Amino acid sequence: MRVAHVITRLIVGGAQENTVASVFGLRERHAVDCHLISGPTTGPEGSLEPLFANCPDLLTIIPELVRPICPWNDSLALRHLTLLFRKQKPDIVHTHSGKAGVLGRLAARLADVPAIIHTVHGPSFGPAFGPLANFCFRSAERIAAGCTTHFVTVADAMTDQYLAAGIGHRDRYKRIYSGFNLGPFLAAQNNLELRIRLGLAPDDIVIGKIARLFELKGHDDLFAVAPDLVRRFPKLKFLFVGDGAWRGRFVQMARALGLEKHFVFAGLVDPADVPGYVGVMDVLVHLSRREGLPRALPQAMAAGKPIVAFDCDGAREVCHDGETGFLLKLGDLDGLRLAMEMLSSDAAMRLRLGKCGQAFVKDRFEVERMVDELFGLYESCLRKAVRS
């Protein structure tokens, strides 16, 4: 079986980590001839391209495949992908992310690829976008759906949103949670040496957030409640893991609030080092306004940490209110403040919620399970392609 995965860029992020894990996992567990096609990776979010340093033949970079809409580059990328598929003759093309998802599926159809699969890692449309953008993105997704053999979604919420938008039919959707290597998170410890390097005291209460420093990720909500929380809990610290275009803005906000000593910017962290950073956190907060199912939530749960999230997209599928953490209405700052107060003052609650979350994740987010489910879907799609 020969499979070509296509993604727009390989920044450090959940969709990208999922895709890379799928490529390597399918090769190792099921001997699938898998390779990855990506556009160039630029920006402060980091790159996963070095993971292919020892196997460069598995990664192909298409310079014209860029995230911004650009008719000239997009037409060149479509042509490049079509020629590549005609040459390589994959049995399956599996696309990821918005731009690569549309262009990759259209190219696969033009190249007569037997089976075309697309993973919805997050919504391409919704309240976070304006009317014109929503119209364009929904239209593009509907067109691409006509070329799609099957959809994979990382959360049931994504299936529901796409079906509500008239994209595909329910029998062509399969939810496969975005698995990861549980071991390092299950073994994560409160490393005092790392705390010291980060400027955190052993008795600080650490509220962690793992996300790109950019809009719609919810950092502003933490800044909004931080002054009240710090007045009540002087040992409270906020640890931001990740980088992005808004870092300078957030650093300035901390300074303007007089809270620069309470906000720690760890910057870009290698994915292999993330478990260590989760280990020093007491709570993980993820307040994104647009996300399929953020991997940071099950990763923190695997490490036995309680989570706090807005009820957005797939968050409710892992953040069970009062069981694994606190699930809040979108933008509920009073609820956020109260949740932070309860978790900061009650170590026993943190332990109880963390243990419940860890048990939930163990059964559902193993990377091996994700890979096996993908392989089963591939076999099913190819059997149907042969019969037709």
Contacts in CASP RR format, 6 or more apart in sequence:
PFRMAT RR
TARGET T0000
AUTHOR 0000-0000-0000
METHOD contacts of the structure
MODEL  1
MRVAHVITRLIVGGAQENTVASVFGLRERHAVDCHLISGPTTGPEGSLEP
LFANCPDLLTIIPELVRPICPWNDSLALRHLTLLFRKQKPDIVHTHSGKA
GVLGRLAARLADVPAIIHTVHGPSFGPAFGPLANFCFRSAERIAAGCTTH
FVTVADAMTDQYLAAGIGHRDRYKRIYSGFNLGPFLAAQNNLELRIRLGL
APDDIVIGKIARLFELKGHDDLFAVAPDLVRRFPKLKFLFVGDGAWRGRF
VQMARALGLEKHFVFAGLVDPADVPGYVGVMDVLVHLSRREGLPRALPQA
MAAGKPIVAFDCDGAREVCHDGETGFLLKLGDLDGLRLAMEMLSSDAAMR
LRLGKCGQAFVKDRFEVERMVDELFGLYESCLRKAVRS
1 30 0 8 1.000
1 32 0 8 1.000
1 33 0 8 1.000
1 91 0 8 1.000
1 92 0 8 1.000
1 378 0 8 1.000
1 379 0 8 1.000
1 382 0 8 1.000
2 32 0 8 1.000
2 33 0 8 1.000
2 88 0 8 1.000
2 89 0 8 1.000
2 90 0 8 1.000
2 91 0 8 1.000
2 92 0 8 1.000
3 26 0 8 1.000
3 32 0 8 1.000
3 33 0 8 1.000
3 34 0 8 1.000
3 35 0 8 1.000
3 90 0 8 1.000
3 91 0 8 1.000
3 92 0 8 1.000
3 93 0 8 1.000
3 94 0 8 1.000
3 378 0 8 1.000
4 34 0 8 1.000
4 35 0 8 1.000
4 36 0 8 1.000
4 37 0 8 1.000
4 84 0 8 1.000
4 85 0 8 1.000
4 88 0 8 1.000
4 90 0 8 1.000
4 92 0 8 1.000
4 93 0 8 1.000
4 94 0 8 1.000
5 19 0 8 1.000
5 22 0 8 1.000
5 23 0 8 1.000
5 34 0 8 1.000
5 35 0 8 1.000
5 36 0 8 1.000
5 37 0 8 1.000
5 94 0 8 1.000
5 95 0 8 1.000
5 96 0 8 1.000
6 36 0 8 1.000
6 37 0 8 1.000
6 38 0 8 1.000
6 81 0 8 1.000
6 93 0 8 1.000
6 94 0 8 1.000
6 95 0 8 1.000
6 96 0 8 1.000
6 100 0 8 1.000
6 101 0 8 1.000
6 103 0 8 1.000
6 104 0 8 1.000
7 15 0 8 1.000
7 16 0 8 1.000
7 19 0 8 1.000
7 36 0 8 1.000
7 37 0 8 1.000
7 38 0 8 1.000
7 39 0 8 1.000
7 95 0 8 1.000
7 96 0 8 1.000
7 97 0 8 1.000
7 100 0 8 1.000
8 38 0 8 1.000
8 39 0 8 1.000
8 65 0 8 1.000
8 66 0 8 1.000
8 67 0 8 1.000
8 96 0 8 1.000
8 97 0 8 1.000
8 98 0 8 1.000
8 99 0 8 1.000
8 100 0 8 1.000
8 101 0 8 1.000
9 16 0 8 1.000
9 38 0 8 1.000
9 39 0 8 1.000
9 40 0 8 1.000
9 41 0 8 1.000
9 42 0 8 1.000
9 66 0 8 1.000
9 67 0 8 1.000
9 97 0 8 1.000
10 16 0 8 1.000
10 20 0 8 1.000
10 38 0 8 1.000
10 39 0 8 1.000
10 41 0 8 1.000
10 47 0 8 1.000
10 48 0 8 1.000
10 49 0 8 1.000
11 41 0 8 1.000
11 43 0 8 1.000
11 45 0 8 1.000
11 46 0 8 1.000
11 47 0 8 1.000
11 48 0 8 1.000
12 45 0 8 1.000
12 46 0 8 1.000
12 47 0 8 1.000
12 48 0 8 1.000
12 242 0 8 1.000
12 268 0 8 1.000
12 271 0 8 1.000
13 45 0 8 1.000
13 48 0 8 1.000
13 212 0 8 1.000
13 295 0 8 1.000
14 121 0 8 1.000
14 178 0 8 1.000
14 294 0 8 1.000
14 295 0 8 1.000
15 96 0 8 1.000
15 97 0 8 1.000
15 119 0 8 1.000
15 121 0 8 1.000
15 122 0 8 1.000
16 48 0 8 1.000
17 48 0 8 1.000
17 180 0 8 1.000
17 271 0 8 1.000
17 295 0 8 1.000
18 96 0 8 1.000
18 119 0 8 1.000
18 121 0 8 1.000
18 154 0 8 1.000
18 178 0 8 1.000
18 179 0 8 1.000
18 295 0 8 1.000
18 370 0 8 1.000
19 36 0 8 1.000
19 96 0 8 1.000
19 119 0 8 1.000
20 36 0 8 1.000
20 48 0 8 1.000
20 51 0 8 1.000
21 179 0 8 1.000
21 180 0 8 1.000
21 181 0 8 1.000
21 367 0 8 1.000
21 370 0 8 1.000
21 371 0 8 1.000
22 34 0 8 1.000
22 94 0 8 1.000
22 370 0 8 1.000
22 371 0 8 1.000
22 374 0 8 1.000
23 34 0 8 1.000
23 35 0 8 1.000
23 36 0 8 1.000
23 58 0 8 1.000
24 34 0 8 1.000
25 34 0 8 1.000
25 367 0 8 1.000
25 371 0 8 1.000
26 32 0 8 1.000
26 34 0 8 1.000
26 371 0 8 1.000
26 374 0 8 1.000
26 375 0 8 1.000
27 33 0 8 1.000
27 34 0 8 1.000
29 368 0 8 1.000
29 371 0 8 1.000
29 372 0 8 1.000
29 375 0 8 1.000
30 371 0 8 1.000
30 372 0 8 1.000
30 375 0 8 1.000
32 375 0 8 1.000
32 378 0 8 1.000
34 58 0 8 1.000
35 57 0 8 1.000
35 58 0 8 1.000
35 59 0 8 1.000
35 60 0 8 1.000
36 52 0 8 1.000
36 58 0 8 1.000
36 59 0 8 1.000
36 60 0 8 1.000
37 59 0 8 1.000
37 60 0 8 1.000
37 61 0 8 1.000
37 62 0 8 1.000
37 65 0 8 1.000
37 81 0 8 1.000
37 84 0 8 1.000
37 100 0 8 1.000
38 49 0 8 1.000
38 59 0 8 1.000
38 60 0 8 1.000
38 61 0 8 1.000
38 62 0 8 1.000
38 65 0 8 1.000
38 100 0 8 1.000
39 61 0 8 1.000
39 62 0 8 1.000
39 63 0 8 1.000
39 65 0 8 1.000
39 66 0 8 1.000
39 100 0 8 1.000
40 61 0 8 1.000
40 63 0 8 1.000
40 65 0 8 1.000
40 66 0 8 1.000
41 47 0 8 1.000
41 48 0 8 1.000
41 49 0 8 1.000
43 244 0 8 1.000
44 243 0 8 1.000
44 244 0 8 1.000
44 245 0 8 1.000
44 247 0 8 1.000
44 268 0 8 1.000
45 212 0 8 1.000
45 242 0 8 1.000
45 243 0 8 1.000
45 244 0 8 1.000
45 268 0 8 1.000
46 243 0 8 1.000
46 268 0 8 1.000
48 271 0 8 1.000
49 59 0 8 1.000
49 61 0 8 1.000
52 58 0 8 1.000
52 59 0 8 1.000
60 84 0 8 1.000
62 77 0 8 1.000
62 80 0 8 1.000
62 81 0 8 1.000
62 84 0 8 1.000
64 73 0 8 1.000
64 74 0 8 1.000
64 76 0 8 1.000
64 77 0 8 1.000
64 80 0 8 1.000
65 73 0 8 1.000
65 77 0 8 1.000
65 80 0 8 1.000
65 81 0 8 1.000
65 99 0 8 1.000
65 100 0 8 1.000
65 103 0 8 1.000
66 73 0 8 1.000
66 77 0 8 1.000
66 99 0 8 1.000
67 99 0 8 1.000
69 99 0 8 1.000
74 99 0 8 1.000
74 103 0 8 1.000
77 103 0 8 1.000
78 103 0 8 1.000
78 104 0 8 1.000
78 106 0 8 1.000
78 107 0 8 1.000
78 110 0 8 1.000
81 103 0 8 1.000
81 104 0 8 1.000
81 107 0 8 1.000
81 108 0 8 1.000
82 107 0 8 1.000
82 110 0 8 1.000
82 111 0 8 1.000
84 107 0 8 1.000
85 93 0 8 1.000
85 107 0 8 1.000
85 108 0 8 1.000
85 110 0 8 1.000
85 111 0 8 1.000
85 113 0 8 1.000
86 111 0 8 1.000
90 113 0 8 1.000
91 113 0 8 1.000
91 114 0 8 1.000
91 115 0 8 1.000
91 382 0 8 1.000
92 113 0 8 1.000
92 114 0 8 1.000
92 115 0 8 1.000
92 116 0 8 1.000
92 117 0 8 1.000
92 378 0 8 1.000
92 381 0 8 1.000
92 382 0 8 1.000
93 104 0 8 1.000
93 105 0 8 1.000
93 107 0 8 1.000
93 108 0 8 1.000
93 113 0 8 1.000
93 115 0 8 1.000
93 116 0 8 1.000
93 117 0 8 1.000
94 117 0 8 1.000
94 118 0 8 1.000
94 119 0 8 1.000
95 101 0 8 1.000
95 104 0 8 1.000
95 105 0 8 1.000
95 108 0 8 1.000
95 116 0 8 1.000
95 117 0 8 1.000
95 118 0 8 1.000
95 119 0 8 1.000
96 118 0 8 1.000
96 119 0 8 1.000
96 121 0 8 1.000
97 121 0 8 1.000
98 124 0 8 1.000
101 118 0 8 1.000
101 144 0 8 1.000
102 140 0 8 1.000
102 141 0 8 1.000
102 143 0 8 1.000
102 144 0 8 1.000
105 116 0 8 1.000
105 118 0 8 1.000
105 144 0 8 1.000
105 147 0 8 1.000
105 148 0 8 1.000
106 143 0 8 1.000
106 144 0 8 1.000
106 147 0 8 1.000
108 116 0 8 1.000
108 147 0 8 1.000
109 116 0 8 1.000
109 147 0 8 1.000
114 382 0 8 1.000
114 385 0 8 1.000
114 386 0 8 1.000
115 149 0 8 1.000
115 150 0 8 1.000
115 378 0 8 1.000
115 381 0 8 1.000
115 382 0 8 1.000
115 384 0 8 1.000
115 385 0 8 1.000
116 147 0 8 1.000
116 148 0 8 1.000
116 149 0 8 1.000
117 148 0 8 1.000
117 149 0 8 1.000
117 150 0 8 1.000
117 151 0 8 1.000
117 152 0 8 1.000
117 377 0 8 1.000
117 378 0 8 1.000
117 381 0 8 1.000
118 144 0 8 1.000
118 148 0 8 1.000
118 150 0 8 1.000
118 151 0 8 1.000
118 152 0 8 1.000
119 151 0 8 1.000
119 152 0 8 1.000
119 153 0 8 1.000
119 154 0 8 1.000
120 151 0 8 1.000
120 152 0 8 1.000
120 153 0 8 1.000
120 154 0 8 1.000
120 158 0 8 1.000
120 159 0 8 1.000
120 162 0 8 1.000
120 292 0 8 1.000
121 154 0 8 1.000
121 178 0 8 1.000
121 292 0 8 1.000
122 154 0 8 1.000
122 158 0 8 1.000
122 290 0 8 1.000
122 291 0 8 1.000
122 292 0 8 1.000
122 313 0 8 1.000
123 158 0 8 1.000
123 161 0 8 1.000
123 290 0 8 1.000
123 292 0 8 1.000
123 313 0 8 1.000
124 137 0 8 1.000
124 138 0 8 1.000
124 140 0 8 1.000
124 141 0 8 1.000
125 133 0 8 1.000
125 134 0 8 1.000
125 137 0 8 1.000
125 138 0 8 1.000
125 141 0 8 1.000
125 165 0 8 1.000
126 134 0 8 1.000
126 161 0 8 1.000
126 290 0 8 1.000
127 289 0 8 1.000
128 216 0 8 1.000
128 289 0 8 1.000
128 290 0 8 1.000
129 137 0 8 1.000
138 165 0 8 1.000
138 167 0 8 1.000
141 162 0 8 1.000
141 165 0 8 1.000
141 167 0 8 1.000
142 165 0 8 1.000
142 166 0 8 1.000
142 167 0 8 1.000
145 151 0 8 1.000
145 167 0 8 1.000
145 168 0 8 1.000
146 168 0 8 1.000
148 168 0 8 1.000
148 172 0 8 1.000
149 172 0 8 1.000
149 381 0 8 1.000
149 384 0 8 1.000
149 385 0 8 1.000
150 172 0 8 1.000
150 173 0 8 1.000
150 174 0 8 1.000
150 377 0 8 1.000
150 381 0 8 1.000
151 159 0 8 1.000
151 162 0 8 1.000
151 168 0 8 1.000
151 172 0 8 1.000
151 173 0 8 1.000
151 174 0 8 1.000
152 173 0 8 1.000
152 174 0 8 1.000
152 175 0 8 1.000
152 176 0 8 1.000
152 374 0 8 1.000
152 377 0 8 1.000
153 159 0 8 1.000
153 162 0 8 1.000
153 173 0 8 1.000
153 174 0 8 1.000
153 175 0 8 1.000
153 176 0 8 1.000
154 175 0 8 1.000
154 176 0 8 1.000
154 177 0 8 1.000
154 178 0 8 1.000
154 292 0 8 1.000
154 293 0 8 1.000
155 175 0 8 1.000
155 177 0 8 1.000
155 292 0 8 1.000
155 293 0 8 1.000
155 313 0 8 1.000
155 314 0 8 1.000
155 317 0 8 1.000
156 175 0 8 1.000
156 314 0 8 1.000
156 317 0 8 1.000
157 292 0 8 1.000
157 293 0 8 1.000
157 313 0 8 1.000
157 314 0 8 1.000
157 316 0 8 1.000
157 317 0 8 1.000
158 175 0 8 1.000
158 292 0 8 1.000
158 293 0 8 1.000
158 313 0 8 1.000
158 314 0 8 1.000
159 170 0 8 1.000
159 173 0 8 1.000
159 175 0 8 1.000
161 313 0 8 1.000
162 168 0 8 1.000
162 173 0 8 1.000
163 169 0 8 1.000
163 170 0 8 1.000
163 173 0 8 1.000
174 373 0 8 1.000
174 377 0 8 1.000
176 370 0 8 1.000
176 373 0 8 1.000
176 374 0 8 1.000
176 377 0 8 1.000
177 293 0 8 1.000
177 298 0 8 1.000
177 364 0 8 1.000
177 365 0 8 1.000
177 369 0 8 1.000
177 370 0 8 1.000
178 293 0 8 1.000
178 295 0 8 1.000
178 298 0 8 1.000
178 365 0 8 1.000
178 370 0 8 1.000
179 295 0 8 1.000
179 298 0 8 1.000
179 365 0 8 1.000
179 366 0 8 1.000
179 367 0 8 1.000
179 369 0 8 1.000
179 370 0 8 1.000
180 295 0 8 1.000
180 298 0 8 1.000
180 299 0 8 1.000
180 365 0 8 1.000
180 367 0 8 1.000
181 367 0 8 1.000
182 302 0 8 1.000
182 361 0 8 1.000
182 362 0 8 1.000
182 365 0 8 1.000
182 366 0 8 1.000
182 367 0 8 1.000
183 275 0 8 1.000
183 302 0 8 1.000
184 272 0 8 1.000
184 275 0 8 1.000
184 276 0 8 1.000
185 275 0 8 1.000
185 278 0 8 1.000
185 299 0 8 1.000
185 300 0 8 1.000
185 302 0 8 1.000
185 303 0 8 1.000
186 302 0 8 1.000
186 303 0 8 1.000
186 358 0 8 1.000
186 362 0 8 1.000
187 275 0 8 1.000
188 275 0 8 1.000
188 276 0 8 1.000
188 278 0 8 1.000
188 279 0 8 1.000
188 302 0 8 1.000
188 303 0 8 1.000
188 304 0 8 1.000
189 276 0 8 1.000
189 279 0 8 1.000
190 279 0 8 1.000
190 280 0 8 1.000
191 276 0 8 1.000
191 279 0 8 1.000
191 280 0 8 1.000
192 202 0 8 1.000
194 276 0 8 1.000
194 277 0 8 1.000
194 280 0 8 1.000
195 201 0 8 1.000
195 202 0 8 1.000
195 204 0 8 1.000
195 206 0 8 1.000
195 280 0 8 1.000
198 239 0 8 1.000
198 264 0 8 1.000
198 266 0 8 1.000
198 280 0 8 1.000
199 264 0 8 1.000
200 206 0 8 1.000
200 237 0 8 1.000
200 239 0 8 1.000
200 264 0 8 1.000
200 280 0 8 1.000
201 235 0 8 1.000
203 235 0 8 1.000
204 235 0 8 1.000
204 236 0 8 1.000
204 237 0 8 1.000
205 233 0 8 1.000
205 235 0 8 1.000
205 236 0 8 1.000
205 237 0 8 1.000
205 282 0 8 1.000
205 283 0 8 1.000
205 344 0 8 1.000
206 237 0 8 1.000
206 238 0 8 1.000
206 239 0 8 1.000
206 280 0 8 1.000
206 281 0 8 1.000
206 282 0 8 1.000
206 283 0 8 1.000
207 222 0 8 1.000
207 236 0 8 1.000
207 237 0 8 1.000
207 238 0 8 1.000
207 239 0 8 1.000
207 281 0 8 1.000
207 282 0 8 1.000
207 283 0 8 1.000
207 284 0 8 1.000
207 285 0 8 1.000
207 340 0 8 1.000
207 344 0 8 1.000
208 238 0 8 1.000
208 239 0 8 1.000
208 240 0 8 1.000
208 241 0 8 1.000
208 281 0 8 1.000
208 283 0 8 1.000
208 284 0 8 1.000
208 285 0 8 1.000
209 219 0 8 1.000
209 222 0 8 1.000
209 238 0 8 1.000
209 239 0 8 1.000
209 240 0 8 1.000
209 241 0 8 1.000
209 284 0 8 1.000
209 285 0 8 1.000
209 286 0 8 1.000
209 287 0 8 1.000
209 296 0 8 1.000
210 241 0 8 1.000
210 242 0 8 1.000
210 274 0 8 1.000
210 277 0 8 1.000
210 278 0 8 1.000
210 284 0 8 1.000
210 286 0 8 1.000
210 296 0 8 1.000
210 299 0 8 1.000
210 300 0 8 1.000
211 217 0 8 1.000
211 218 0 8 1.000
211 219 0 8 1.000
211 240 0 8 1.000
211 241 0 8 1.000
211 242 0 8 1.000
211 286 0 8 1.000
211 288 0 8 1.000
211 294 0 8 1.000
211 296 0 8 1.000
212 242 0 8 1.000
212 243 0 8 1.000
212 244 0 8 1.000
213 219 0 8 1.000
213 240 0 8 1.000
213 242 0 8 1.000
213 243 0 8 1.000
213 244 0 8 1.000
213 245 0 8 1.000
213 246 0 8 1.000
213 247 0 8 1.000
213 248 0 8 1.000
213 250 0 8 1.000
213 265 0 8 1.000
214 244 0 8 1.000
214 245 0 8 1.000
214 246 0 8 1.000
215 246 0 8 1.000
216 288 0 8 1.000
216 289 0 8 1.000
216 290 0 8 1.000
217 287 0 8 1.000
217 288 0 8 1.000
217 289 0 8 1.000
218 287 0 8 1.000
218 288 0 8 1.000
218 289 0 8 1.000
219 240 0 8 1.000
219 246 0 8 1.000
219 250 0 8 1.000
219 287 0 8 1.000
220 253 0 8 1.000
221 287 0 8 1.000
221 331 0 8 1.000
221 333 0 8 1.000
221 336 0 8 1.000
222 238 0 8 1.000
222 285 0 8 1.000
222 287 0 8 1.000
222 336 0 8 1.000
223 250 0 8 1.000
223 253 0 8 1.000
223 254 0 8 1.000
223 257 0 8 1.000
224 333 0 8 1.000
225 333 0 8 1.000
225 336 0 8 1.000
225 337 0 8 1.000
225 340 0 8 1.000
226 238 0 8 1.000
226 257 0 8 1.000
226 259 0 8 1.000
226 262 0 8 1.000
226 263 0 8 1.000
227 257 0 8 1.000
227 259 0 8 1.000
228 337 0 8 1.000
229 236 0 8 1.000
229 337 0 8 1.000
229 340 0 8 1.000
229 341 0 8 1.000
229 344 0 8 1.000
230 236 0 8 1.000
230 259 0 8 1.000
230 262 0 8 1.000
232 341 0 8 1.000
232 344 0 8 1.000
233 341 0 8 1.000
233 344 0 8 1.000
233 345 0 8 1.000
236 262 0 8 1.000
236 344 0 8 1.000
237 262 0 8 1.000
237 263 0 8 1.000
237 264 0 8 1.000
238 262 0 8 1.000
238 263 0 8 1.000
238 264 0 8 1.000
239 264 0 8 1.000
239 266 0 8 1.000
239 277 0 8 1.000
239 280 0 8 1.000
239 281 0 8 1.000
240 250 0 8 1.000
240 263 0 8 1.000
240 264 0 8 1.000
240 265 0 8 1.000
240 266 0 8 1.000
240 267 0 8 1.000
241 266 0 8 1.000
241 267 0 8 1.000
241 269 0 8 1.000
241 274 0 8 1.000
241 277 0 8 1.000
242 266 0 8 1.000
242 267 0 8 1.000
242 268 0 8 1.000
242 269 0 8 1.000
243 267 0 8 1.000
243 268 0 8 1.000
247 265 0 8 1.000
247 267 0 8 1.000
250 263 0 8 1.000
250 265 0 8 1.000
251 260 0 8 1.000
251 263 0 8 1.000
251 265 0 8 1.000
254 260 0 8 1.000
254 262 0 8 1.000
254 263 0 8 1.000
266 277 0 8 1.000
269 277 0 8 1.000
274 299 0 8 1.000
275 299 0 8 1.000
275 303 0 8 1.000
278 284 0 8 1.000
278 299 0 8 1.000
278 300 0 8 1.000
278 303 0 8 1.000
278 305 0 8 1.000
279 303 0 8 1.000
279 305 0 8 1.000
281 300 0 8 1.000
281 303 0 8 1.000
281 305 0 8 1.000
282 305 0 8 1.000
282 343 0 8 1.000
282 344 0 8 1.000
282 350 0 8 1.000
283 305 0 8 1.000
283 306 0 8 1.000
283 307 0 8 1.000
283 308 0 8 1.000
283 340 0 8 1.000
283 343 0 8 1.000
283 344 0 8 1.000
283 350 0 8 1.000
284 296 0 8 1.000
284 297 0 8 1.000
284 300 0 8 1.000
284 305 0 8 1.000
284 306 0 8 1.000
284 307 0 8 1.000
284 308 0 8 1.000
285 307 0 8 1.000
285 308 0 8 1.000
285 309 0 8 1.000
285 336 0 8 1.000
285 340 0 8 1.000
286 294 0 8 1.000
286 296 0 8 1.000
286 297 0 8 1.000
286 307 0 8 1.000
286 308 0 8 1.000
286 309 0 8 1.000
286 310 0 8 1.000
286 315 0 8 1.000
287 308 0 8 1.000
287 309 0 8 1.000
287 310 0 8 1.000
287 331 0 8 1.000
287 336 0 8 1.000
288 294 0 8 1.000
288 310 0 8 1.000
288 312 0 8 1.000
288 313 0 8 1.000
288 315 0 8 1.000
289 310 0 8 1.000
289 312 0 8 1.000
289 330 0 8 1.000
290 312 0 8 1.000
290 313 0 8 1.000
291 312 0 8 1.000
291 313 0 8 1.000
291 314 0 8 1.000
291 315 0 8 1.000
292 313 0 8 1.000
292 314 0 8 1.000
293 313 0 8 1.000
293 314 0 8 1.000
293 315 0 8 1.000
293 317 0 8 1.000
293 318 0 8 1.000
294 309 0 8 1.000
294 315 0 8 1.000
297 307 0 8 1.000
297 309 0 8 1.000
297 315 0 8 1.000
297 318 0 8 1.000
297 319 0 8 1.000
298 318 0 8 1.000
298 361 0 8 1.000
298 364 0 8 1.000
298 365 0 8 1.000
300 307 0 8 1.000
301 307 0 8 1.000
301 318 0 8 1.000
301 324 0 8 1.000
301 354 0 8 1.000
301 357 0 8 1.000
301 358 0 8 1.000
301 360 0 8 1.000
301 361 0 8 1.000
302 358 0 8 1.000
302 361 0 8 1.000
302 362 0 8 1.000
302 365 0 8 1.000
303 358 0 8 1.000
304 354 0 8 1.000
304 355 0 8 1.000
304 357 0 8 1.000
304 358 0 8 1.000
305 350 0 8 1.000
305 354 0 8 1.000
306 324 0 8 1.000
306 325 0 8 1.000
306 326 0 8 1.000
306 343 0 8 1.000
306 349 0 8 1.000
306 350 0 8 1.000
306 353 0 8 1.000
306 354 0 8 1.000
306 357 0 8 1.000
307 318 0 8 1.000
307 319 0 8 1.000
307 324 0 8 1.000
307 325 0 8 1.000
307 326 0 8 1.000
307 353 0 8 1.000
307 357 0 8 1.000
308 319 0 8 1.000
308 325 0 8 1.000
308 326 0 8 1.000
308 328 0 8 1.000
308 336 0 8 1.000
308 339 0 8 1.000
308 340 0 8 1.000
308 343 0 8 1.000
309 315 0 8 1.000
309 319 0 8 1.000
309 326 0 8 1.000
309 327 0 8 1.000
309 328 0 8 1.000
310 327 0 8 1.000
310 328 0 8 1.000
310 329 0 8 1.000
310 330 0 8 1.000
310 331 0 8 1.000
310 332 0 8 1.000
311 327 0 8 1.000
311 328 0 8 1.000
311 329 0 8 1.000
311 330 0 8 1.000
312 330 0 8 1.000
315 327 0 8 1.000
316 327 0 8 1.000
318 324 0 8 1.000
318 357 0 8 1.000
318 360 0 8 1.000
318 361 0 8 1.000
319 325 0 8 1.000
319 326 0 8 1.000
319 327 0 8 1.000
320 327 0 8 1.000
320 356 0 8 1.000
320 360 0 8 1.000
321 327 0 8 1.000
322 353 0 8 1.000
323 353 0 8 1.000
323 356 0 8 1.000
323 357 0 8 1.000
324 353 0 8 1.000
324 354 0 8 1.000
324 356 0 8 1.000
324 357 0 8 1.000
324 360 0 8 1.000
325 339 0 8 1.000
325 353 0 8 1.000
325 354 0 8 1.000
325 357 0 8 1.000
326 335 0 8 1.000
326 339 0 8 1.000
326 342 0 8 1.000
326 343 0 8 1.000
328 335 0 8 1.000
328 336 0 8 1.000
328 339 0 8 1.000
342 349 0 8 1.000
343 349 0 8 1.000
343 350 0 8 1.000
END
